[in-house]
Amino acid sequence: MALMITDECINCDVCEPECPNQAIYLGEEIYEIDPGKCTECVGHFDEPQCVQVCPVACIPVNPQHVENQESLWAKYRRLQSQ
């Protein structure tokens, strides 16, 4: 379940440095999350760090990229081996 940033984002810049997988980047208008790199912090933290620091709660689960814990762990291991 990769996360996504909605258009409610205020570009406060607090989420990007919190991402241990460097999945968050500044898009054309707002921050965006690369679903290929987002593990919801599995392997790093118990909860997604971007969600924890977001002042406007604009980071829900991306319905286009639903994953279970097993696939998130597999993605984490793949990213760590690169």
N, C-alpha and C positions, 0 to 999 in steps of 0.2 A: 504494500500500500504506500506508494510514494505519495508525498504531500504535494500541495500546490499552493500558490499564493494568489489570492483573489484580487480583484480591482479595488478592494477597500484598502489596499496597501498605501501607506503614507510615506514610503521611502525613507524611513527613519534610520536605516543603515545598521540596525542592531542584529538582524538575523544572519546576515552573510558571514561575519566572523565566527559565529557560534557553530556553524556546520562543520563537523569533523570530516565529511567526505567532499567538501568543496563543491556541493551540488547547487548552491545558491549563487546566483549572479544577477547583475543589473541588466534587465531587458531594455526594450525601447522606451517603456513608460514606467514600469514597476519592476521590482525584483521578481525573479522566476526561479523555479526549481527544476533541475535536470532529473527526470524520473529514472534515468539509467544510473544515477549516482546516489539517489536518495534511499537510505535504508531505514528511515525514521529513527536514526541514531542507534539501531540495533548493532551490537558489537562495541559500542562506545558508551552509551548512557541508557538508563532505564526509560527515559521519555525523550521525545524529540526536543532538542534544545531550542530550535527556532520558535516552536509553539510556546515554550516557556517564557521567552523574552519578548514576544510580539505584543506591543501595547494595544493593538486594535483587534486582536483575535481573527486574523484574516488568513490563517494557514490550516485548511481542512485536508482531509484525505482526498486524493485525486481519484475520482470515480473511474477514470480512464486507465488507471494503473493499480488495480486491486491485487495485493499480494498477501500471502500468509507468512507467518513467522519463519517457516522453513525457507521460503524463497528469499526473504529479507536476509537471513543468515548466509545463504548461498551468494547473494549479491555482495554482502559485506566481505566474505572470503575472497571473492573474485576481485573486488576493488583493492583489497590489501595485497594481493599477489602481483598487482601491476606495478 
